[in-house]
């Protein structure tokens, strides 16, 4: 693995930098977000800007990550560790594989369990729609898409407007929220649309527009 090349890519959907691991509950969010998406690598000893700081006590860092993975993640996760010497500094890589036991939950400081998901370079709280996608994805149900009028309306709308929220889709098709939600879940599972999550809202775009 070329760590320098990896660092140059910057943080993304499957890569996160941490200078050091300070809290097990905080890192658990990133671990479950990776497991709930495509898996990912945590580079410890690397600052957010990509500068290599190095790990002072790798055994302590491993202990904290294992503690997070076993006590703060449900179902528990099994990180794989590798160590690399980069410019005479030690970088610890903790790899979390994509899980087939989704959704995974992380325990917060108030003793509550939440589902997290990785969107671009951010770890975000999963919405009801995303949790449903994770459950169905894990159950490996085949999703057969038969384009009804609602699906056609949605795809036409996305072609001309670029994005849509659940509320807008429900209004567009005059569908109940639950029905609209089910259609969106099916289209995400089929790889036709992608979810985008910001702090303010969740919206959906066509998958072929999400490659930028």
C-alpha positions as CSV (number, residue, x, y, z in Angstrom):
1,X,0.0,0.0,0.0
2,X,1.4,3.4,-1.0
3,X,0.5,5.5,2.1
4,X,1.7,8.8,0.5
5,X,-0.4,8.3,-2.6
6,X,-3.4,7.4,-0.3
7,X,-2.9,10.6,1.7
8,X,-2.8,12.7,-1.5
9,X,-6.2,11.4,-2.4
10,X,-7.5,13.2,0.7
11,X,-10.3,12.1,2.9
12,X,-13.2,10.5,1.1
13,X,-16.0,7.9,1.4
14,X,-13.6,5.2,2.4
15,X,-10.7,7.1,3.9
16,X,-10.4,9.1,7.1
17,X,-7.4,10.8,8.8
18,X,-6.9,11.0,12.6
19,X,-4.0,12.6,14.3
20,X,-4.7,10.5,17.4
21,X,-7.6,8.6,18.9
22,X,-8.9,10.4,22.0
23,X,-12.4,9.0,22.6
24,X,-13.8,5.5,21.8
25,X,-17.4,6.7,21.3
26,X,-16.3,9.3,18.8
27,X,-14.2,6.9,16.7
28,X,-17.0,4.3,16.8
29,X,-19.1,6.6,14.6
30,X,-16.5,6.5,11.8
31,X,-16.0,2.7,12.2
32,X,-19.8,1.9,11.8
33,X,-20.1,4.5,9.0
34,X,-17.4,2.6,7.0
35,X,-19.0,-0.8,7.8
36,X,-22.4,0.5,6.7
37,X,-21.0,1.8,3.4
38,X,-18.2,0.3,1.4
39,X,-15.7,-0.3,4.2
40,X,-12.8,2.0,4.7
41,X,-9.4,2.8,6.2
42,X,-8.6,5.0,9.1
43,X,-5.1,6.5,9.0
44,X,-3.9,7.3,12.5
45,X,-0.9,9.7,12.8
46,X,-2.2,11.8,9.9
47,X,-3.7,15.3,10.4
48,X,-6.8,16.5,8.6
49,X,-4.7,18.5,6.1
50,X,-2.8,15.3,5.2
51,X,0.4,16.2,7.0
52,X,2.1,13.2,8.7
53,X,2.5,13.6,12.4
54,X,3.2,10.0,13.3
55,X,1.9,7.8,16.1
56,X,3.6,7.9,19.5
57,X,2.1,4.8,21.1
58,X,0.6,2.5,18.5
59,X,-0.5,-0.1,21.1
60,X,-2.6,2.5,22.9
61,X,-4.2,3.6,19.6
62,X,-4.9,0.0,18.7
63,X,-6.4,-0.6,22.2
64,X,-8.7,2.4,21.8
65,X,-9.9,1.4,18.3
66,X,-10.5,-2.2,19.4
67,X,-12.4,-1.0,22.4
68,X,-14.5,1.2,20.2
69,X,-15.1,-1.6,17.7
70,X,-16.1,-4.2,20.4
71,X,-17.8,-2.1,23.1
72,X,-19.2,0.9,21.2
73,X,-20.3,-0.8,17.9
74,X,-23.3,-3.1,17.6
75,X,-22.9,-5.7,16.0
76,X,-19.2,-5.5,17.0
77,X,-16.5,-4.9,14.3
78,X,-13.1,-6.5,13.8
79,X,-10.5,-3.9,12.6
80,X,-7.4,-5.1,10.7
81,X,-4.2,-3.2,11.6
82,X,-1.1,-2.5,9.5
83,X,1.8,-0.2,10.4
84,X,3.9,1.8,7.9
85,X,6.9,4.0,8.3
86,X,6.5,7.2,6.3
87,X,9.3,9.8,6.5
88,X,10.6,8.1,9.7
89,X,7.1,8.5,11.2
90,X,4.8,5.6,12.1
91,X,1.4,5.6,10.5
92,X,-1.2,3.1,11.8
93,X,-3.8,1.9,9.4
94,X,-7.0,0.4,10.8
95,X,-9.1,-1.2,8.0
96,X,-12.9,-1.8,8.5
97,X,-14.3,-4.1,5.8
98,X,-17.7,-3.6,4.2
99,X,-20.2,-5.5,6.4
100,X,-22.9,-8.0,5.5
101,X,-24.5,-7.5,9.0
102,X,-25.8,-4.0,8.4
103,X,-27.0,-1.8,9.9
104,X,-24.3,-1.2,12.6
105,X,-25.0,1.1,15.5
106,X,-22.6,3.3,17.5
107,X,-23.0,4.1,21.2
108,X,-23.0,7.8,22.0
109,X,-22.0,9.5,25.3
110,X,-25.6,9.5,26.5
111,X,-25.9,5.7,26.2
112,X,-28.0,5.8,22.9
113,X,-27.3,3.7,19.8
114,X,-27.3,5.4,16.4
115,X,-26.7,4.4,12.8
116,X,-24.0,6.3,10.9
117,X,-23.2,6.3,7.2
118,X,-20.3,7.6,5.2
119,X,-21.2,10.2,2.6
120,X,-18.2,11.6,0.7
121,X,-15.7,12.6,3.4
122,X,-18.2,12.9,6.2
123,X,-19.7,10.6,8.8
124,X,-23.4,11.4,9.1
125,X,-26.4,10.2,11.1
126,X,-28.4,7.8,8.9
127,X,-32.0,8.8,8.1
128,X,-34.9,6.3,8.3
129,X,-34.6,5.8,4.5
130,X,-30.9,5.0,4.8
131,X,-31.5,2.6,7.7
132,X,-34.1,0.8,5.5
133,X,-31.6,0.7,2.6
134,X,-29.0,-0.9,4.9
135,X,-31.4,-3.5,6.3
136,X,-32.6,-4.5,2.8
137,X,-29.1,-4.5,1.4
138,X,-27.9,-6.8,4.2
139,X,-30.8,-9.1,3.6
140,X,-29.6,-9.2,0.0
141,X,-33.1,-9.1,-1.4
142,X,-33.2,-8.8,-5.2
143,X,-34.8,-5.5,-6.1
144,X,-36.8,-5.7,-9.3
145,X,-37.6,-2.3,-10.6
146,X,-40.8,-2.0,-12.6
147,X,-41.2,1.5,-13.6
148,X,-44.6,2.7,-12.5
149,X,-45.8,6.2,-13.2
150,X,-44.3,7.4,-9.9
151,X,-40.8,6.1,-10.8
152,X,-41.1,7.7,-14.3
153,X,-42.2,11.0,-12.8
154,X,-39.2,10.9,-10.3
155,X,-36.6,10.1,-13.0
156,X,-38.0,12.8,-15.4
157,X,-38.0,15.3,-12.5
158,X,-34.3,14.4,-11.7
159,X,-33.4,14.7,-15.3
160,X,-34.6,18.3,-15.4
161,X,-34.1,19.5,-11.9
162,X,-31.1,17.5,-10.8
163,X,-32.2,16.7,-7.2
164,X,-35.3,16.0,-5.1
165,X,-36.2,15.5,-1.5
166,X,-38.7,13.0,-0.1
167,X,-41.1,15.8,0.7
168,X,-40.9,17.1,-2.9
169,X,-41.3,13.5,-4.3
170,X,-44.3,12.8,-2.1
171,X,-45.9,16.1,-3.3
172,X,-45.0,15.5,-7.0
173,X,-46.7,12.0,-7.1
174,X,-49.4,12.8,-4.5
175,X,-48.1,9.7,-2.6
176,X,-48.2,9.0,1.1
177,X,-44.7,9.4,2.7
178,X,-44.4,5.7,3.3
179,X,-45.1,4.8,-0.3
180,X,-42.7,7.5,-1.6
181,X,-40.1,6.3,0.9
182,X,-40.4,2.7,-0.4
183,X,-39.9,3.8,-4.0
184,X,-36.8,5.8,-3.1
185,X,-35.3,2.9,-1.1
186,X,-35.8,0.6,-4.1
187,X,-34.2,3.0,-6.5
188,X,-31.2,3.5,-4.1
189,X,-30.8,-0.3,-3.8
190,X,-30.9,-0.7,-7.6
191,X,-28.2,1.9,-7.9
192,X,-30.4,4.3,-10.0
193,X,-30.4,7.2,-7.5
194,X,-27.9,8.2,-4.8
195,X,-28.6,9.8,-1.4
196,X,-26.9,13.1,-0.5
197,X,-27.0,14.2,3.1
198,X,-26.1,17.7,4.4
199,X,-26.6,19.1,7.9
200,X,-29.9,20.7,6.7
201,X,-31.5,18.1,4.5
202,X,-31.3,14.8,2.6
203,X,-31.9,14.8,-1.1
204,X,-31.5,12.4,-4.0
205,X,-29.8,12.6,-7.4
206,X,-29.4,10.3,-10.4
207,X,-26.5,7.9,-9.9
208,X,-24.8,8.8,-13.2
209,X,-24.6,12.4,-12.0
210,X,-22.9,11.5,-8.7
211,X,-19.6,10.5,-10.3
212,X,-18.0,13.9,-10.0
